[in-house]
Structures are given as structure tokens and as C-alpha cells.
């Protein structure tokens, strides 16, 4: 044990996170590959794909989860996206605090690397709010789902399992469904649509927001943090704009024959929160709306939440840099708040790396797959953003295509910057002998 501990302490937190998620992917793969977990024979590559998709909370599937795996296999899939949703180190550290009342520097570093948090939030309070908030929301979600499914005539035992599975999937923005058409059969069911939306938005807005609000309610803090305000306002604006564009721009025939505000809202929400459920056929949408959804999936929601994507805060930081440059201001600010340089540095790095990965992976898949550019770009954005929406090409991908999408989903869950750090970062001191020079840009 001391040897393993020494190895872990000698590696960077980012590499520890990568290896941790890799171990869980492999454990899930081995379990799903066992014959007694399956209803029918499932190819090994598909089991690996499903395991990665579940742990990364993506929801892309090459096979039907319900038709391919029995209850035990479906339970393993649910456990994987539950772990992926709240972070594998969160549970470990929380139970460590409950048993020993202390947290090691190693755990603190990894939690800090896995969740981007403002300095005003205490790790102990953060972990407590994550666990409590997750349990409360998923239990309430399961209860409401059960009522809705029973109203639709579903059997009691099936309703119970389906309610639990979909509640966890929605809150963790996993996008996994026991229905082969996702939630298309519930397109007009307001209770189901609203329940999914509340769970997905709650999870995607992030544990920073929930912790901040909890501290405000309990009196531990007297005001809402700048990060929470920025996330909340930006999310509401983007969600409203996306809903309006889809409602007025998408032909009614593509929205199952009628122009529905609920449907427009749901598809905007499902892309932004990266929950990945759909109530309409994504492959039938017009190209302008496909591009809008690609942008929303690319963007994602809040850091330190269950959603994927580049994150709203990264976009705000990039807009702040651009605005300050265009207006000739030396300090970078947003909402009359100066943004620290180290945060801008991280945001810029994330933006460049994330955008480069989307371009490169799309470029690579265009050589391999016969599908059109917009469908491949949609698939890549969905995989890297851990969304799970698809225009219907996932099951038709070649074996090499499936491997590439599997890798993209894994990178998306680990985080593009964390993945880059894990591969390239070294514990060395900066070279003090570097010569400073100019570069025209």
C-alpha cells in the first residue's frame, strides 16, 4: 500500500484523475462483457463503448441498452454514470471525511483539479453539498417519474426501475434511456419534460451554484458569489435565445408536425445541459438548427457540475478578453469585476485545445466514415461535450470510428485541459534562462 501511495503522490493530480477514470472504464467494460449481464451476445467493442459512454455521462450508444443488457447490466451502466456524474474522487473523499474527519493534501489536490472552484468555497462544505444535493434531487426526480410513468400505464415494477434509472441519468446529464427512442413517446407529456429539465438544469448548473445557494440559505455567507451570478445569467440568456430560435426557425414538420414551445425549449435545454435526451428525431432537423445545437453542445453549461462541454465561464472569459481588447482597456473585466489572469490563462488554453480537438477529430472521422460533414461534426461535438445527442449515425460507425468516438468521450469526461496536463505536465521548475522576445500577432 505504501508503494502505491508513493507512486500516486509522485504523479500529477491530473494524471491521477485520468488513471482513475480509466480504471473505472475498464471495470465497467469487464462487468458488461460478462455473459450473465447480457440478454444477447454483445461484441466486446460495444461493451467498451457503452462503459466509456456511461462513465463519461455521454449517452451515445451503438446498441440498445435495454435490449442488450439485463437488469444487472443496466444497473452497472447506472452505477457508472452516477460515478461519472459526481466524480469518482468525490465519494471517496466524502467517506474519508466521514470516517477520519481529515482530508489529505493528495485528496485536496485531486478534488481541486477535478472541480474548478472559487477560493471562497471550502472543500468540506463543497463535498457535503454535492452528496446531499445529488441524493435529494435524484430521489425527488424518481418519485415524480414514477407518478408520470404510472399515468402512462406502465407496470409498477417497471415504473420503479425506470424512474430510478432515468432520474439518475437526468441529474447526471448522462442521456442514457431504457427507451429505444429516448423520450420521443413523451414529447407531449409536460410532467416528464419538466422533470427531466429540472433535474438536468440542477445538475448542469453545477455544485458551485448549489453550494453557494446553500451557504446563502443557511447564513454561512451573506451574498451570492460572482461565479454563480455569471453562470446563472449567462445560462438563462442562452437557453431563452436557443428556444426562441428553434421555435420560430425550425419548420413545424420537423417538430413532429406542430410548432411546440415545450419541444423547442426541451431540445435547447438538452443540448446546453448536455443531458442528451431527445423528444424529436434529431436527424430530421434543418441544418441551421443542427449548427445551433452543435454550438450549444460545444459550449456546455457550468464548471464543477455534471454537464460537459467547454463551459459557459470559458466563453465569458473569452468574450471579456475580446471586449477589453476592442475597447482599449488593459484590465480584463466582466460585470464590473476584474477577472484574475490565471483564470483567463486557463480559459484561453481550454478554448484553444477544445476547439482544436473538435476540428481534428471531425477531420479524422471524415476520412473514415461515409456520412456528411454536418452529421460527423454533430457526433464529435456530442461526444466531446459528453452530450449523447445523435443524428442517428452512432450505430452505423465502423469499428475504427467507434474507437475514435470512445476516445473522444473519455477525453470529454476527463476534461481537455486535464487530459493535456496528464500527458504533458512534468514536475519541473520553470527555466529561468529563457530569452524574452517579441512576436507580431
WOZI-V512620 format. One record per pair of residues at least 24 apart in sequence whose ideal C-beta (glycine too) atoms are under 8 Angstrom apart, sorted by the first residue. I is the first residue (numbers start at 0). GAP is how many residues later the second one is. D is the distance in whole Angstrom. If there is no record, write none. Layout:
BEGIN
i:gap:d
I:GAP:D
I:GAP:D
END
This chain:
BEGIN
i:gap:d
7:98:7
8:97:6
9:417:8
11:409:6
11:410:7
11:413:5
11:415:7
12:96:4
12:97:5
12:99:7
12:100:4
12:101:8
13:99:6
13:404:5
13:405:8
13:407:4
13:408:4
13:411:6
14:406:8
14:407:4
14:410:8
15:94:5
15:97:8
16:72:7
16:93:6
16:96:6
16:97:6
16:397:6
16:398:8
16:401:6
16:405:7
17:396:5
17:400:7
17:401:6
17:404:4
19:68:5
19:69:7
20:34:6
20:63:8
20:67:7
20:389:7
20:392:6
20:393:6
21:388:8
23:31:5
23:56:7
23:59:6
23:60:8
23:64:6
24:26:5
24:27:5
24:30:5
24:385:7
25:25:8
27:26:6
27:27:6
27:48:6
27:49:8
27:52:5
30:42:8
30:45:5
31:37:7
31:41:6
31:44:6
31:45:7
35:34:8
35:36:7
36:32:6
36:33:7
36:35:5
36:36:4
36:39:7
37:30:6
37:31:6
37:32:7
37:35:6
38:28:7
38:29:6
38:30:6
38:31:5
38:34:8
39:27:7
39:28:6
41:26:5
41:27:7
44:354:6
44:357:6
44:358:7
45:356:8
47:358:6
48:353:6
48:356:7
48:357:5
49:27:7
50:29:6
51:354:5
51:357:5
51:358:5
52:123:8
52:335:7
52:353:8
52:356:6
53:24:8
53:26:4
53:27:5
53:30:7
53:120:7
53:122:7
54:25:5
54:26:7
54:28:7
54:29:4
54:358:7
55:28:6
55:252:8
55:330:5
55:353:4
55:354:6
55:356:6
55:357:3
56:24:5
56:27:5
56:28:5
56:115:5
56:116:6
56:117:4
56:118:7
56:217:8
56:249:6
56:251:7
56:329:5
56:356:7
57:116:7
57:117:7
57:218:7
57:250:8
57:324:7
57:325:6
57:328:4
57:329:7
57:330:5
57:351:5
57:354:7
57:355:7
58:110:8
58:115:5
58:116:2
58:117:5
58:118:8
58:216:8
58:217:4
58:218:8
58:327:8
58:328:7
58:329:2
58:330:8
59:115:8
59:216:8
59:319:8
59:322:6
59:323:6
59:328:5
59:330:6
59:334:5
59:345:7
59:349:7
60:115:8
60:333:6
60:334:8
61:332:6
61:333:5
61:335:7
61:340:6
62:332:7
63:116:5
64:111:6
64:112:8
64:113:7
65:112:5
65:113:7
65:114:7
66:113:7
70:90:7
73:87:8
73:91:7
73:104:7
76:99:6
77:86:8
77:87:5
77:90:6
77:91:7
77:98:8
80:87:7
80:88:6
80:91:5
80:93:4
80:95:6
81:86:5
81:90:6
83:88:7
83:90:7
83:329:6
84:49:8
84:83:8
84:86:7
84:87:3
84:88:7
84:89:6
84:118:7
84:221:4
85:44:6
85:45:8
85:48:6
85:86:7
85:220:7
86:27:5
86:28:7
88:25:6
89:24:8
89:37:6
89:40:6
89:41:7
90:40:8
92:34:6
93:33:5
93:34:7
93:36:8
93:37:5
96:27:6
96:30:7
112:305:7
113:304:8
114:92:7
114:93:8
114:188:8
114:189:4
115:187:4
115:188:6
115:230:8
116:91:6
116:187:6
117:90:7
117:107:6
117:108:8
117:109:5
119:101:8
119:105:6
120:87:7
120:90:6
120:91:7
120:94:8
120:104:8
124:86:6
124:89:8
124:90:7
124:95:7
125:81:7
125:82:8
125:85:5
128:78:6
128:81:5
128:82:4
128:85:5
129:77:5
129:80:8
129:81:8
132:69:8
132:74:7
132:77:5
132:81:8
133:37:7
136:34:5
136:62:6
136:65:5
136:66:7
137:26:8
137:29:5
137:30:5
137:33:5
137:61:8
138:28:8
140:25:8
140:26:4
140:29:6
140:30:6
140:54:6
140:57:8
140:58:5
141:25:4
141:26:8
143:47:7
143:51:5
144:47:7
144:50:6
146:44:7
147:38:8
147:41:7
147:43:4
147:44:5
147:47:7
150:40:8
151:34:8
151:37:7
165:30:8
166:32:6
169:25:7
169:26:5
169:29:4
169:30:5
169:33:8
169:105:6
169:107:7
170:28:4
170:29:7
170:31:7
170:32:4
170:135:7
171:31:6
171:134:5
172:27:6
172:30:5
172:31:6
172:100:5
172:101:5
172:102:4
172:103:7
172:133:5
172:134:5
172:135:7
172:213:7
173:101:8
173:102:7
173:214:7
174:99:8
174:100:6
174:101:2
174:102:6
174:212:7
174:213:3
174:214:7
175:212:8
176:100:7
181:95:5
181:96:5
181:97:7
182:94:5
182:95:7
182:96:5
183:94:7
183:95:6
183:96:7
183:97:7
185:93:7
186:69:6
186:73:8
186:76:6
186:92:4
186:93:7
187:72:8
187:74:8
189:72:7
192:69:6
192:73:5
192:86:7
195:70:8
195:74:8
195:79:7
195:81:6
196:68:8
196:69:7
196:72:5
198:76:8
199:69:7
199:70:7
199:73:4
199:75:4
199:77:8
200:34:8
200:68:7
200:72:6
202:70:7
202:72:8
202:102:6
202:103:4
202:104:7
203:68:7
203:69:4
203:70:7
203:71:7
203:96:8
203:97:4
203:98:6
203:101:5
203:102:6
203:103:4
204:26:6
204:27:7
204:30:7
204:96:6
204:97:5
204:100:6
205:25:7
205:95:7
205:96:3
205:97:6
205:98:5
205:99:3
205:100:8
205:101:8
206:97:5
206:98:6
207:94:7
207:95:7
207:96:5
207:97:7
208:93:6
208:96:8
225:109:7
225:111:5
226:86:7
228:106:7
229:82:8
229:83:7
229:86:6
229:104:7
229:105:7
230:70:8
230:71:5
230:81:6
230:82:7
233:78:5
233:81:8
233:82:6
234:37:7
234:66:6
234:67:7
234:77:6
237:34:6
237:58:7
237:61:7
237:74:7
238:26:8
238:29:6
238:30:6
238:33:6
241:26:4
241:29:7
241:30:7
241:50:6
241:54:6
242:25:5
244:44:8
244:47:6
245:43:6
245:46:7
248:37:8
248:39:6
248:40:7
249:35:7
249:36:6
249:39:5
250:35:6
253:26:7
253:27:8
253:30:5
253:31:6
253:32:6
253:35:8
254:25:6
255:24:6
255:25:8
266:26:7
267:28:7
269:117:8
269:119:7
270:25:4
270:26:5
270:116:7
270:118:6
271:24:5
271:27:7
271:28:7
271:29:6
271:35:8
272:28:5
272:34:5
273:26:6
273:27:7
273:33:4
273:34:5
273:35:6
273:111:5
273:112:6
273:113:4
273:114:7
274:32:8
274:112:8
274:113:8
275:106:7
275:111:5
275:112:3
275:113:5
276:111:8
277:111:6
280:111:8
281:96:8
281:107:6
281:108:6
281:109:5
281:110:7
282:92:8
282:108:4
282:109:4
284:106:8
286:87:6
289:84:6
289:88:6
289:101:7
290:83:8
292:85:7
292:96:7
293:83:6
293:84:6
293:87:5
296:81:8
296:84:5
296:85:6
296:88:4
296:90:5
296:92:7
297:56:8
297:60:7
297:83:5
297:86:8
297:87:6
299:85:6
306:79:8
307:76:8
307:77:5
307:78:3
307:79:7
307:104:5
307:105:7
308:76:4
308:77:8
308:78:8
309:40:6
309:41:7
309:44:5
309:45:8
309:75:8
310:39:7
312:34:7
313:33:5
313:36:5
313:37:6
313:40:8
316:26:7
316:27:6
316:30:4
316:31:8
317:29:6
317:30:7
317:33:5
319:24:8
320:27:7
345:71:7
348:68:6
348:71:8
349:66:6
349:67:5
352:63:5
352:64:6
352:67:6
353:30:7
353:62:5
356:27:6
356:51:8
356:54:7
356:59:6
357:26:6
360:43:7
360:47:6
363:40:6
364:36:6
364:39:6
367:30:6
367:32:6
367:33:5
367:36:7
368:24:7
368:28:6
368:29:7
368:32:5
370:25:8
378:26:7
379:25:8
379:28:6
382:25:4
382:26:5
382:29:6
383:24:5
383:25:8
383:27:7
383:28:4
383:32:8
384:27:6
385:26:5
385:27:6
END
